[in-house]
Amino acid sequence: MTADRSDRPTEESAPRPAGAESGLTPGRPPRRSERRPVAERPATESPRAQRTADRARPPQWRKPPLRIEQSECISCDACVEACPSQFGAVFNLGRGGMAILPELCSGCGACLPPVCPVDCIYPDEEWEPAPEQWWQEPLGPRDPYVLDDGTRRPAGLPTRIRRW
């Protein structure tokens, strides 16, 4: 005797919970596979944006931030290109020279030689908070780590540095 399967709900006819169209279950954070890729998320939703808003360095970063010795720097922008966009700590301030915001710098060393041709970047054990004027750069209109559409610059993509 075979059972008639026509009375069983099919995948198409089964009721679906709210939010199931998107694959998300209400009340739980999205799984890694359900999240938008980093490159598609607005830069304002990044951990860098949170550090910028807080103007604070995460306590889990053990290495000291780096600093640029202005008297030795030739403003070649190699450090800006090398700084990973998830940190985005190095800025060309125009006539003000190059700057590393210590609150955004993880101390990873991606900007150190051989990237820096004149070896003018040093660990800053006794760092102080960045001056207020430097905070106009992150997430601003000239932020080299954010693309024109507001997303974070993917690794390997050149910055959109505006020369003075």
N, CA and C of each residue as an Amber inpcrd file, in Angstrom:
protein
   492
   0.8380000  -1.1650000   0.0000000   0.0000000   0.0000000   0.0000000
   0.8940000   1.2420000   0.0000000   0.7170000   2.1030000  -0.9600000
   1.5260000   3.3190000  -1.0750000   0.7390000   4.5030000  -0.5580000
   1.4450000   5.3680000   0.1020000   0.7980000   6.5650000   0.6490000
   0.6990000   7.6240000  -0.4320000  -0.4260000   8.3130000  -0.4280000
  -0.6250000   9.4070000  -1.3670000   0.1280000  10.6210000  -0.8500000
   1.0520000  11.1390000  -1.6370000   1.8950000  12.2600000  -1.2000000
   1.3140000  13.6060000  -1.6150000   0.1770000  13.6220000  -2.2260000
  -0.3940000  14.8840000  -2.7000000  -0.8910000  15.7520000  -1.5620000
  -1.1630000  15.1580000  -0.3860000  -1.6630000  15.9690000   0.7150000
  -0.5380000  16.5550000   1.5740000   0.7130000  16.2000000   1.3060000
   1.8400000  16.7580000   2.0460000   2.2240000  18.1200000   1.4530000
   2.5960000  19.0450000   2.3250000   3.0050000  20.3610000   1.7870000
   4.3100000  20.2370000   1.0220000   4.3670000  20.9070000  -0.0860000
   5.5960000  20.9460000  -0.8700000   6.3970000  22.1660000  -0.4580000
   7.6010000  22.2350000  -0.9490000   8.4450000  23.3860000  -0.6360000
   7.7970000  24.6820000  -1.1010000   7.1240000  24.6420000  -2.2400000
   6.4850000  25.8470000  -2.7760000   5.2490000  26.2380000  -1.9800000
   4.5060000  25.2420000  -1.4360000   3.2490000  25.5610000  -0.7640000
   3.4140000  25.7430000   0.7370000   4.5580000  25.3750000   1.3040000
   4.7550000  25.5010000   2.7460000   4.8060000  26.9680000   3.1350000
   4.1780000  27.3130000   4.2820000   4.2370000  28.7140000   4.7250000
   5.6720000  29.0900000   5.0800000   6.0520000  30.3320000   4.7450000
   7.4100000  30.8080000   4.9980000   7.3650000  31.9130000   6.0380000
   8.2870000  31.9090000   6.9690000   8.3140000  32.9810000   7.9640000
   8.6860000  34.3100000   7.3220000   8.2920000  35.3790000   8.0050000
   8.6180000  36.7190000   7.5040000  10.1240000  36.8550000   7.3910000
  10.5980000  37.4780000   6.3540000  12.0220000  37.6720000   6.1200000
  12.6650000  36.5090000   5.3960000  11.9030000  35.4490000   5.1580000
  12.4750000  34.2710000   4.5090000  12.8020000  34.5320000   3.0470000
  12.1450000  35.5240000   2.4560000  12.4230000  35.8360000   1.0500000
  13.8840000  36.2020000   0.8680000  14.4420000  36.8990000   1.8540000
  15.8320000  37.3220000   1.7480000  16.7940000  36.2720000   2.2730000
  16.2710000  35.1880000   2.8490000  17.1270000  34.1580000   3.4060000
  17.4970000  34.4360000   4.8520000  17.0140000  35.5330000   5.4400000
  17.3310000  35.8950000   6.8100000  16.2150000  35.4520000   7.7420000
  16.5730000  35.0710000   8.9310000  15.5950000  34.7440000   9.9490000
  15.5220000  35.9180000  10.9030000  14.3210000  36.4480000  11.1320000
  14.2080000  37.6010000  12.0340000  14.7370000  37.2580000  13.4250000
  15.3940000  38.1970000  14.0450000  15.8770000  38.0170000  15.3990000
  17.2680000  37.4200000  15.5010000  17.9030000  37.0870000  14.4080000
  19.2690000  36.5680000  14.4810000  20.1390000  37.3480000  13.5100000
  21.3920000  37.5550000  13.8800000  22.2940000  38.2650000  12.9590000
  22.5400000  37.4260000  11.7120000  22.8560000  38.0720000  10.6090000
  23.1020000  37.3080000   9.3790000  24.3370000  36.4280000   9.5080000
  24.2640000  35.2640000   8.8890000  25.4320000  34.3860000   8.8320000
  26.4540000  35.0010000   7.8970000  27.6770000  34.5650000   8.0380000
  28.7470000  35.1000000   7.1930000  28.3810000  35.0030000   5.7180000
  27.7780000  33.8860000   5.3110000  27.4240000  33.6970000   3.9010000
  26.2910000  34.6220000   3.4650000  25.5440000  35.1620000   4.4240000
  24.4170000  36.0420000   4.0970000  24.8070000  37.5190000   4.0910000
  25.9910000  37.8380000   4.6250000  26.4180000  39.2390000   4.6850000
  26.8460000  39.7400000   3.3220000  26.6930000  41.0380000   3.1460000
  27.1970000  41.6510000   1.9130000  28.7190000  41.6510000   1.9520000
  29.3560000  41.4690000   0.8100000  30.8180000  41.5520000   0.7840000
  31.2770000  42.9280000   1.2630000  32.4420000  42.9620000   1.8830000
  32.9780000  44.2100000   2.4270000  32.9840000  45.3040000   1.3760000
  33.3540000  44.9570000   0.1610000  33.4480000  45.9610000  -0.8960000
  32.1000000  46.5800000  -1.2250000  30.9860000  45.9040000  -0.8860000
  29.6630000  46.4370000  -1.1980000  29.0510000  47.2040000  -0.0300000
  29.6410000  47.1070000   1.1500000  29.0980000  47.8080000   2.3080000
  29.5410000  49.2640000   2.2810000  28.6710000  50.1760000   2.6830000
  29.0960000  51.5760000   2.7540000  30.2390000  51.7320000   3.7500000
  31.1650000  52.6020000   3.4390000  32.3090000  52.8310000   4.3140000
  31.8580000  53.3380000   5.6780000  30.6880000  53.9550000   5.7440000
  30.1800000  54.4710000   7.0120000  29.7300000  53.3660000   7.9580000
  29.6500000  52.1120000   7.4790000  29.2680000  50.9770000   8.3190000
  30.4760000  50.1550000   8.7530000  31.6660000  50.6060000   8.4820000
  32.8750000  49.8230000   8.7370000  33.4010000  50.0550000  10.1540000
  34.2340000  49.1340000  10.6470000  34.8980000  49.3800000  11.9320000
  35.7550000  50.6500000  11.8980000  36.3160000  50.9580000  10.7380000
  37.0960000  52.1940000  10.6050000  36.2210000  53.4120000  10.8720000
  34.9870000  53.3820000  10.3710000  34.0650000  54.4940000  10.6070000
  33.7580000  54.6260000  12.0990000  33.6290000  53.5010000  12.7860000
  33.3760000  53.5400000  14.2260000  34.5740000  54.1100000  14.9720000
  35.7920000  53.7010000  14.5690000  36.9930000  54.2610000  15.2000000
  37.0980000  55.7560000  14.9170000  36.6750000  56.1600000  13.7170000
  36.6940000  57.5780000  13.3660000  35.7090000  58.3480000  14.2290000
  34.5190000  57.8010000  14.4130000  33.5090000  58.4640000  15.2390000
  33.9580000  58.5370000  16.7030000  34.5340000  57.4440000  17.1980000
  34.9750000  57.3930000  18.5950000  36.2870000  58.1400000  18.8190000
  37.0690000  58.2660000  17.7370000  38.4110000  58.8470000  17.8240000
  39.2180000  58.1470000  18.9020000  39.1410000  56.8280000  18.8510000
  39.8340000  56.0170000  19.8470000  40.4920000  54.8260000  19.1710000
  41.6080000  54.4240000  19.7190000  42.3560000  53.2690000  19.2330000
  41.8860000  52.0290000  19.9800000  41.6000000  50.9320000  19.2780000
  41.1640000  49.7180000  19.9750000  42.2340000  49.2150000  20.9430000
  41.8470000  48.8280000  22.1420000  42.8300000  48.3720000  23.1270000
  43.5310000  47.0670000  22.7330000  42.9090000  46.2820000  21.8490000
  43.5250000  45.0130000  21.4400000  44.7040000  45.2150000  20.4910000
  44.8790000  46.4110000  19.9430000  46.0280000  46.6710000  19.0870000
  47.2500000  46.8460000  19.9790000  48.1400000  45.8770000  19.9530000
  49.3030000  45.8640000  20.8380000  50.4630000  46.7100000  20.3140000
  50.6200000  46.7630000  19.0030000  51.7340000  47.5330000  18.4390000
  51.4180000  49.0250000  18.5220000  52.4390000  49.8500000  18.7370000
  52.1830000  51.2930000  18.7710000  51.8690000  51.8010000  17.3710000
  51.1440000  52.9100000  17.2840000  50.9070000  53.4860000  15.9640000
  52.2140000  54.0200000  15.3950000  52.1800000  54.2960000  14.1030000
  53.3590000  54.8400000  13.4260000  53.1820000  56.3340000  13.2340000
  54.2750000  57.0230000  13.0030000  54.2310000  58.4650000  12.7210000
  55.1920000  58.7700000  11.5890000  54.9250000  59.8530000  10.8900000
  55.7820000  60.2880000   9.7870000  56.6040000  61.4820000  10.2500000
  57.8980000  61.3930000  10.0630000  58.7790000  62.5120000  10.3880000
  58.7340000  63.4790000   9.2000000  58.0400000  64.5930000   9.3940000
  57.7880000  65.5370000   8.3060000  59.0640000  66.0950000   7.6840000
  60.0990000  66.2900000   8.4840000  61.3400000  66.8720000   7.9510000
  62.0670000  65.9200000   7.0030000  61.7450000  64.6250000   7.0550000
  62.3820000  63.6380000   6.1910000  61.4820000  63.2200000   5.0220000
  60.1970000  63.4610000   5.1220000  59.2100000  62.9730000   4.1470000
  59.2680000  63.7640000   2.8330000  59.1270000  63.0530000   1.7210000
  59.1170000  63.7090000   0.4120000  57.7050000  63.7410000  -0.1910000
  56.6860000  63.3690000   0.5850000  55.2680000  63.3940000   0.1660000
  55.0190000  62.6360000  -1.1380000  55.5680000  61.4350000  -1.2130000
  55.4090000  60.6380000  -2.4410000  54.0890000  59.8630000  -2.4760000
  53.3850000  59.7900000  -1.3610000  52.0960000  59.0970000  -1.2350000
  52.1940000  57.5780000  -1.2710000  53.3810000  57.0090000  -1.2530000
  53.5150000  55.5530000  -1.2650000  52.8870000  54.9440000  -0.0160000
  52.9770000  55.6310000   1.1110000  52.4090000  55.1220000   2.3580000
  50.8810000  55.1130000   2.3120000  50.2940000  56.0950000   1.6400000
  48.8340000  56.1310000   1.5010000  48.3660000  54.9350000   0.6860000
  49.0730000  54.6570000  -0.3970000  48.7280000  53.5180000  -1.2530000
  48.8870000  52.1910000  -0.5170000  49.8920000  52.0970000   0.3620000
  50.1990000  50.8350000   1.0310000  49.3230000  50.5700000   2.2500000
  48.7840000  51.5940000   2.8660000  47.9840000  51.4180000   4.0790000
  46.7010000  50.6520000   3.7490000  46.4560000  49.5200000   4.4290000
  45.2430000  48.7500000   4.1510000  43.9920000  49.5910000   4.4210000
  43.0030000  49.4960000   3.5370000  41.8180000  50.3550000   3.6460000
  40.9950000  50.0760000   4.8930000  41.1350000  48.9060000   5.5200000
  40.3860000  48.6730000   6.7450000  40.9180000  49.5270000   7.8900000
  42.1590000  50.0280000   7.7400000  42.7100000  50.9600000   8.7210000
  42.6340000  52.3760000   8.1740000  43.1150000  52.5920000   6.9540000
  43.0370000  53.8990000   6.3010000  43.5180000  55.0240000   7.1840000
  44.7560000  54.9260000   7.6300000  45.2670000  55.8700000   8.6180000
  46.1670000  56.9600000   8.0660000  46.6170000  56.8450000   6.8160000
  47.6070000  57.7780000   6.2770000  46.9280000  58.7390000   5.3000000
  47.2400000  60.0170000   5.4580000  46.6210000  61.0460000   4.6110000
  47.6470000  62.0470000   4.1360000  47.4290000  62.5500000   2.9200000
  48.2240000  63.6420000   2.3940000  47.4480000  64.9130000   2.7020000
  48.0010000  65.7370000   3.5610000  47.3300000  66.9640000   3.9820000
  47.6950000  68.1530000   3.1010000  48.2260000  67.8780000   1.9250000
  48.6160000  68.9600000   1.0220000  49.8710000  69.6320000   1.5360000
  49.8270000  70.9160000   1.6840000  51.0010000  71.6500000   2.1580000
  51.3430000  71.3120000   3.5970000  50.4160000  70.6860000   4.3020000
  50.6730000  70.2680000   5.6860000  51.4810000  68.9940000   5.7730000
  51.7840000  68.3910000   4.6260000  52.5720000  67.1680000   4.6010000
  51.7190000  65.9220000   4.7660000  52.3850000  64.8300000   5.0560000
  51.7260000  63.5420000   5.2520000  51.4250000  63.3700000   6.7370000
  50.3610000  62.6370000   7.0230000  49.9870000  62.4200000   8.4210000
  49.4350000  61.0160000   8.6050000  49.7480000  60.4340000   9.7590000
  49.1550000  59.1610000  10.1810000  48.3120000  59.4550000  11.4080000
  47.0240000  59.1490000  11.3300000  46.1570000  59.3110000  12.4860000
  46.3890000  58.1160000  13.4100000  46.9610000  58.3450000  14.5950000
  47.3140000  57.2240000  15.4710000  46.1050000  56.3960000  15.9050000
  44.9450000  57.0120000  15.9830000  43.7410000  56.2850000  16.3880000
  43.2940000  55.2800000  15.3330000  43.7040000  55.4770000  14.0780000
  43.3380000  54.5670000  12.9890000  44.4710000  53.6140000  12.6230000
  45.6790000  53.9010000  13.0750000  46.8540000  53.1070000  12.7030000
  47.0030000  51.8950000  13.6160000  47.0490000  50.7120000  13.0180000
  47.2060000  49.4710000  13.7950000  48.6660000  49.1600000  14.0750000
  49.5870000  49.8720000  13.4390000  51.0020000  49.5940000  13.5930000
  51.4560000  48.3990000  12.7730000  50.6810000  48.0480000  11.7290000
  50.9630000  46.8360000  10.9430000  52.2700000  46.9300000  10.1580000
  52.7140000  48.1240000   9.8280000  53.9810000  48.2910000   9.1270000
  53.9010000  48.1740000   7.6150000  52.7060000  48.1330000   7.0500000
  52.5810000  48.0220000   5.5930000  53.1980000  49.2170000   4.8680000
  53.3350000  50.3370000   5.5420000  53.8720000  51.5490000   4.9270000
  55.3890000  51.6940000   5.0950000  55.9960000  50.8170000   5.8800000
  57.4300000  50.9090000   6.1470000  58.2490000  50.4940000   4.9230000
  59.5750000  50.7690000   4.9360000  60.4040000  50.3330000   3.8110000
  60.2380000  48.8430000   3.5600000  60.2500000  48.4480000   2.3290000
  60.6850000  49.1710000   1.1410000  59.6280000  50.0900000   0.5270000
  58.4160000  50.1490000   1.1030000  57.3780000  51.0200000   0.5420000
  57.8120000  52.4790000   0.6330000  58.2220000  52.9010000   1.8070000
  58.6710000  54.2860000   1.9970000  60.1020000  54.4100000   1.4750000
  60.3120000  55.1990000   0.4320000  61.6500000  55.2760000  -0.1670000
  62.6770000  56.0200000   0.6720000  62.2290000  56.8280000   1.6400000
  63.1890000  57.6040000   2.4350000  63.2140000  57.1770000   3.9000000
  62.4860000  56.1290000   4.2700000  62.4930000  55.5740000   5.6270000
  62.2080000  56.6460000   6.6830000  61.0820000  57.3390000   6.5170000
  60.7360000  58.4370000   7.4340000  59.5700000  58.0860000   8.3650000
  59.2080000  56.8010000   8.4670000  58.0740000  56.3810000   9.2920000
  58.6090000  55.5800000  10.4710000  58.1810000  55.9920000  11.6750000
  58.7120000  55.4060000  12.9070000  57.5780000  55.0080000  13.8480000
  57.8100000  53.9900000  14.7040000  56.8440000  53.6790000  15.7600000
  56.7450000  54.8660000  16.7200000  55.5430000  55.1210000  17.1920000
  55.3110000  56.2630000  18.0780000  54.8000000  55.7430000  19.4230000
  55.7290000  55.3240000  20.2830000  55.3820000  54.7480000  21.5890000
  54.6160000  55.7390000  22.4640000  54.9360000  57.0130000  22.3460000
  54.3140000  58.0410000  23.1880000  53.3570000  58.9080000  22.3810000
  52.5180000  58.2660000  21.5920000  51.6260000  58.9860000  20.6870000
  50.5950000  59.8160000  21.4510000  50.1780000  60.8580000  20.7880000
  49.1250000  61.7340000  21.3020000  47.9810000  61.7220000  20.3000000
  46.7730000  62.0510000  20.7400000  45.6400000  62.0860000  19.8010000
  45.9170000  63.0380000  18.6350000  45.3630000  62.6820000  17.4970000
  45.5500000  63.4940000  16.2870000  44.9050000  64.8670000  16.4620000
  45.5010000  65.8970000  15.8630000  44.9010000  67.2340000  15.9240000
  43.5190000  67.2480000  15.2650000  42.6890000  68.1230000  15.7100000
  41.3100000  68.2190000  15.2170000  41.2500000  68.3910000  13.6980000
  42.1330000  69.1820000  13.1210000  42.0940000  69.4330000  11.6730000
  42.3320000  68.1670000  10.8570000  43.0750000  67.1910000  11.3980000
  43.3250000  65.9410000  10.6710000  42.0560000  65.1170000  10.5420000
  41.1080000  65.2950000  11.4450000  39.8860000  64.4790000  11.4320000
  38.9130000  64.8940000  10.3360000  39.2410000  65.9120000   9.5670000
  38.4060000  66.2910000   8.4190000  38.6050000  65.3270000   7.2590000
  39.7050000  64.5910000   7.2690000  40.0370000  63.7000000   6.1660000
  39.2590000  62.3790000   6.1560000  39.2510000  61.5890000   7.2760000
  38.5650000  60.2950000   7.2130000  37.0730000  60.4460000   6.9270000
  36.6020000  59.6870000   5.9460000  35.2120000  59.6660000   5.4910000
  34.7540000  60.9950000   4.8990000  35.6860000  61.9180000   4.6910000
  35.3640000  63.1850000   4.0550000  35.4220000  63.0450000   2.5390000
  35.1980000  64.1250000   1.8130000  35.1670000  64.0480000   0.3460000
  36.5070000  63.6850000  -0.2900000  37.6140000  63.8710000   0.4370000
  38.9350000  63.5480000  -0.1270000  39.5400000  62.2920000   0.4830000
  38.7430000  61.4800000   1.1420000  39.2530000  60.2620000   1.7820000
  39.7330000  59.2920000   0.7060000  41.0370000  58.9860000   0.6470000
  41.5400000  58.1090000  -0.4110000  41.1640000  56.6430000  -0.2320000
  40.5890000  56.2850000   0.9120000  40.2420000  54.8900000   1.1770000
  38.7820000  54.5810000   0.8900000  38.0370000  55.5650000   0.4350000
  36.6190000  55.3860000   0.1310000  36.4020000  55.7120000  -1.3400000
  35.6990000  54.8260000  -2.0400000  35.4120000  55.0430000  -3.4560000
  34.2990000  56.0730000  -3.6210000  34.1260000  56.5670000  -4.8260000
  33.1130000  57.5900000  -5.0880000  31.7030000  57.1320000  -4.7560000
  31.4430000  55.8080000  -4.8140000  30.1050000  55.3180000  -4.4910000
  29.8990000  55.1050000  -2.9930000  30.8960000  55.4560000  -2.1780000
  30.7630000  55.3630000  -0.7290000  31.2110000  54.0480000  -0.1370000
  31.7130000  53.1150000  -0.9580000  32.1940000  51.8380000  -0.4380000
  33.6950000  51.9080000  -0.1820000  34.1830000  50.9570000   0.6110000
  35.5970000  50.9270000   0.9580000  36.4260000  50.4710000  -0.2290000
  37.5940000  51.0700000  -0.3980000  38.5020000  50.7040000  -1.4790000
  39.0180000  49.2870000  -1.2490000  38.8060000  48.3830000  -2.2180000
  39.3340000  47.0250000  -2.0620000  40.8580000  47.0210000  -2.1270000
  41.4580000  46.0170000  -1.4870000  42.9150000  45.8810000  -1.5130000
  43.3850000  45.7450000  -2.9570000  44.4750000  46.3820000  -3.2750000
  45.0440000  46.3000000  -4.6120000  44.5470000  47.3690000  -5.5650000
  43.4330000  48.0190000  -5.2420000  42.9220000  49.0950000  -6.0910000
  43.6140000  50.3900000  -5.6840000  44.2090000  51.1150000  -6.6190000
  44.9060000  52.3510000  -6.2470000  43.9590000  53.3590000  -5.5990000
  44.5100000  54.1740000  -4.7420000  43.7130000  55.2180000  -4.0920000
  43.3670000  56.2910000  -5.1060000  42.4460000  57.1290000  -4.7330000
  42.0900000  58.2560000  -5.6090000  42.6710000  59.5300000  -5.0140000
  43.9840000  59.5180000  -4.8530000  44.6870000  60.6430000  -4.2660000
  44.5560000  61.8410000  -5.1870000  44.2500000  62.9590000  -4.5790000
  44.1680000  64.2080000  -5.3380000  45.4350000  65.0070000  -5.0410000
  46.2440000  65.1580000  -6.0430000  47.5130000  65.8850000  -5.8760000
  47.2150000  67.3740000  -5.7300000  48.0740000  68.0190000  -4.9680000
  47.8990000  69.4620000  -4.7260000  48.6030000  70.2680000  -5.7650000
